[in-house]
Amino acid sequence: MKALFIVTGRGIGGDAVTALNIAKALSKYGFECEFALDHTAPGLLFKKNGIEWHTTSIPQAGGHAATKKTLVNAGLKTMKAAFETMRLCRRIGPDIVVGVIGGGAVVGCIAAKLASIPSVGILITPADARVCTRITTTIALPESNLFQSKLADKRFHRAFSPVNPEIIVGDEKKALENMPEEYDETLPTILLSSGSTLFEKMAIAASNLGEGRIKANILVVGDPLEEEYMKYLENTNLIYLGYIDWINDLYKVVDIAVVTDDGMMIHEAMAWGIPVVALLGVKYGRYHNLAAVFKGAVLETELANLEDVIEEAFSNMEDMKQSAISYGEEVLKSSDKIAKIICASSKKK
């Protein structure tokens, strides 16, 4: 059996991680997995894992930050991209196509329909929800507006973001060895991250905490989207680690994670049982209301109130940890749940 993943984005961030984690789970059911990225995608995460990929056109409308203009522009390109991807599908001959998020979901599912191949759409944006739910089996992740809806359709499913179950395997000793000398093991540790890329608002949040009243190790990870954001990290009370490939080890020493209001890092924190403070509006004003999905384990805040909310999290640390652990048990099963849905859909030829 063969699955072809049509993956939106540049092949370096959350969309690629989602695809790879699902593929890893799917391979346990006897599937050979192949991937297609946009012609312009550098695919660094795939290169790092020694995975080659196909190329096709995958227009993007901007995800949750899409405007009418970007939707129209992407829509005009979508059918051309779908026919190109249809030809790719016919050449490869997969048993099922998995369209992953946004443009990847829309193009992949339309192309599969044109090629008469079963498909599954992995959804997180309003655009992929509108299109894919009408034509194929879909799985809404927590960022999707459909995740908390009451949509009644046998082809519609909900699932937590598919984290790699191996994420919870970390080494505290290695994490401490990688820390600079200013790291104080006697203090609690706060992690600030907007993913592999450090966005400006998260950098400002770190700067504000460094000037604030909370006594803690304040760690910042991620490669700045713009080099000028480094000015926010000059405070000596901050520990800037840059882009790291030992995040599994780092989680072993983290007490509270301050992350963006989107999926993968919050899910990883749940898997670790780490309380989360979700900083709103970091990525182009997006808002997913994940505090409502992970009640008791995630607090949300605007930048101005960050310090107060972190103190609230410390005050309720044990209760938040227990809530996170309970969600984490389900999060760790999510990859397998999604794989089983794809398996079942592939047999509906």
Helices and strands as residue ranges (DSSP letters): E 2-7, H 14-27, E 32-38, H 44-48, E 54-56, G 63-65, H 68-92, E 96-100, H 102-114, E 119-123, H 126-132, E 137-140, E 156-158, G 165-168, H 172-178, E 189-198, H 200-210, E 217-224, G 227-233, E 238-242, H 247-250, G 251-253, E 256-260, H 263-272, E 276-279, H 290-293, E 298-301, G 303-305, H 306-315, H 317-331, H 334-346
